C-alpha cells in the first residue's frame, strides 16, 4: 500500500487572469510559480490548452512551454494537455520535438481528445480540418510515429521531432482515454480536478486494460486535484471563494476572469448552483495542512495513485505560492 510520501506531486497551472490584471502578468506569474515549485521539489509543471476564455492565458501552449522551460532548469514542463483534435499531429510533433531538442529530458506531451473550447471556436481553430474526437486513437498513433525512430519507408518526418521519444500521456475526464491509455501502455492522467465523478471507474478501466509497452511495464496513474491550502481552515475557506466564483461563472457562461475572495457566497449562488460547484470540486483539498494531509491520505488509500497534480487558482499570486509551499510540506511528510 502506498503512503503519501511515496507519491510524486506536480503542478497544473491554468494561468488565471485576474479581474484587474492582464495576460502578460498572468504569464509572468506562471514562470514565477514554476520556479517556486521547482525549488520545492515538485515533479512537473503542466499548462493546459483552452481557447476563447478570457480568464485563462495558456492557449498557445507550446509557446508558453518554451518560456517556462527556458526560465527553469530541472522541473519537467509539459501540456496538461494539448487538445489533439485541434491540430495536425505533425505540427504538434514538430513543436514538442523542438522543445525536447532545446530542453532534453524535461518535456512531457499530455494529449486530450476534447476541443478545449466551444464549437464555434473549434471551427475557427481547425478551418478545413474535421478535427473529430473519433480520430483521436489514429492521431495519437500518427503523432507517436513522428516522435519515434525514423523507419526506412517513412516519407514524412518531424524535424525536429523524429527520434526524440517525447513521453506521451493520455488525459481524460471520461472512460474513453482510460481504456486507450491502458491498451497502448501509456501513462494516464484523469481530470479529477473538475470531473471527479468518474475517477474510480476510470482508474479501474485503465488498470484492467493495461498492456505493458516499451514505455511502461505497469500502469501509472496521475490524478488532478484542486488545492486551496492556507495556514488555517478559516483562511482557506475564505480564499476558496475565488475558486467558487470562477466555477460558477463557467457554469453560467460568464467571464472567467478571477474575482477577489468574499466573506460569504450567500446571495451569489442559488442552492442548485452551490450543489453543482461542490460536485465539480468534489476532490478539492481546502484547508490547513493538517486537514489536507488527512484528506490526501484517504485519497491515496482509495486510489493508489502514483502521482497527484494540483491546480490552485487563487486571486493573489502570493497566496498561490504559499499554498504550494504548505502542500510540499504535507507531501514530504
Secondary structure in CASP SS format (residue, H / E / C, confidence):
PFRMAT SS
TARGET T0000
AUTHOR 0000-0000-0000
METHOD secondary structure of the structure
MODEL  1
X C 1.00
X C 1.00
X C 1.00
X H 1.00
X H 1.00
X H 1.00
X C 1.00
X E 1.00
X E 1.00
X E 1.00
X E 1.00
X E 1.00
X E 1.00
X C 1.00
X C 1.00
X E 1.00
X C 1.00
X E 1.00
X C 1.00
X C 1.00
X C 1.00
X C 1.00
X H 1.00
X H 1.00
X H 1.00
X H 1.00
X H 1.00
X H 1.00
X H 1.00
X H 1.00
X H 1.00
X H 1.00
X H 1.00
X H 1.00
X H 1.00
X H 1.00
X H 1.00
X H 1.00
X H 1.00
X C 1.00
X C 1.00
X C 1.00
X C 1.00
X E 1.00
X E 1.00
X E 1.00
X E 1.00
X C 1.00
X C 1.00
X C 1.00
X C 1.00
X C 1.00
X C 1.00
X C 1.00
X C 1.00
X E 1.00
X C 1.00
X C 1.00
X C 1.00
X C 1.00
X H 1.00
X H 1.00
X H 1.00
X H 1.00
X H 1.00
X H 1.00
X H 1.00
X H 1.00
X H 1.00
X H 1.00
X C 1.00
X C 1.00
X C 1.00
X C 1.00
X C 1.00
X E 1.00
X E 1.00
X E 1.00
X E 1.00
X E 1.00
X E 1.00
X E 1.00
X E 1.00
X H 1.00
X H 1.00
X H 1.00
X C 1.00
X C 1.00
X H 1.00
X H 1.00
X H 1.00
X H 1.00
X H 1.00
X H 1.00
X H 1.00
X H 1.00
X H 1.00
X H 1.00
X H 1.00
X H 1.00
X H 1.00
X H 1.00
X C 1.00
X C 1.00
X C 1.00
X C 1.00
X E 1.00
X E 1.00
X E 1.00
X E 1.00
X E 1.00
X E 1.00
X C 1.00
X C 1.00
X C 1.00
X C 1.00
X C 1.00
X C 1.00
X H 1.00
X H 1.00
X H 1.00
X H 1.00
X H 1.00
X H 1.00
X H 1.00
X H 1.00
X C 1.00
X C 1.00
X C 1.00
X C 1.00
X C 1.00
X C 1.00
X H 1.00
X H 1.00
X H 1.00
X H 1.00
X H 1.00
X H 1.00
X H 1.00
X H 1.00
X H 1.00
X H 1.00
X H 1.00
X H 1.00
X H 1.00
X H 1.00
X H 1.00
X C 1.00
X C 1.00
X C 1.00
X C 1.00
X C 1.00
X C 1.00
X C 1.00
X C 1.00
X C 1.00
X C 1.00
X C 1.00
X C 1.00
X C 1.00
X C 1.00
X C 1.00
X C 1.00
X C 1.00
X C 1.00
X C 1.00
X E 1.00
X E 1.00
X E 1.00
X E 1.00
X E 1.00
X E 1.00
X C 1.00
X C 1.00
X C 1.00
X H 1.00
X H 1.00
X H 1.00
X H 1.00
X H 1.00
X H 1.00
X H 1.00
X H 1.00
X H 1.00
X C 1.00
X C 1.00
X E 1.00
X E 1.00
X E 1.00
X E 1.00
X C 1.00
X C 1.00
X C 1.00
X C 1.00
X C 1.00
X H 1.00
X H 1.00
X H 1.00
X H 1.00
X H 1.00
X H 1.00
X H 1.00
X H 1.00
X H 1.00
X H 1.00
X H 1.00
X H 1.00
X H 1.00
X H 1.00
X C 1.00
X C 1.00
X C 1.00
X C 1.00
X C 1.00
X C 1.00
X C 1.00
X C 1.00
X C 1.00
X C 1.00
X C 1.00
X E 1.00
X E 1.00
X E 1.00
X E 1.00
X E 1.00
X E 1.00
X E 1.00
X E 1.00
X E 1.00
X C 1.00
X C 1.00
X C 1.00
X H 1.00
X H 1.00
X H 1.00
X H 1.00
X H 1.00
X H 1.00
X H 1.00
X H 1.00
X H 1.00
X H 1.00
X H 1.00
X H 1.00
X H 1.00
X H 1.00
X H 1.00
X H 1.00
X H 1.00
X H 1.00
X H 1.00
X H 1.00
X C 1.00
X C 1.00
X C 1.00
X C 1.00
X C 1.00
X E 1.00
X C 1.00
X C 1.00
X C 1.00
X C 1.00
X C 1.00
X C 1.00
X C 1.00
X E 1.00
X C 1.00
X C 1.00
X E 1.00
X C 1.00
X H 1.00
X H 1.00
X H 1.00
X H 1.00
X H 1.00
X H 1.00
X H 1.00
X H 1.00
X H 1.00
X H 1.00
X C 1.00
X C 1.00
X C 1.00
X C 1.00
X E 1.00
X E 1.00
X E 1.00
X C 1.00
X H 1.00
X H 1.00
X H 1.00
X H 1.00
X H 1.00
X H 1.00
X H 1.00
X H 1.00
X H 1.00
X H 1.00
X H 1.00
X H 1.00
X H 1.00
X H 1.00
X H 1.00
X C 1.00
X C 1.00
X C 1.00
X E 1.00
X E 1.00
X E 1.00
X E 1.00
X E 1.00
X C 1.00
X C 1.00
X C 1.00
X C 1.00
X C 1.00
X H 1.00
X H 1.00
X H 1.00
X H 1.00
X H 1.00
X H 1.00
X H 1.00
X H 1.00
X H 1.00
X H 1.00
X H 1.00
X H 1.00
X H 1.00
X H 1.00
X H 1.00
X H 1.00
X C 1.00
END
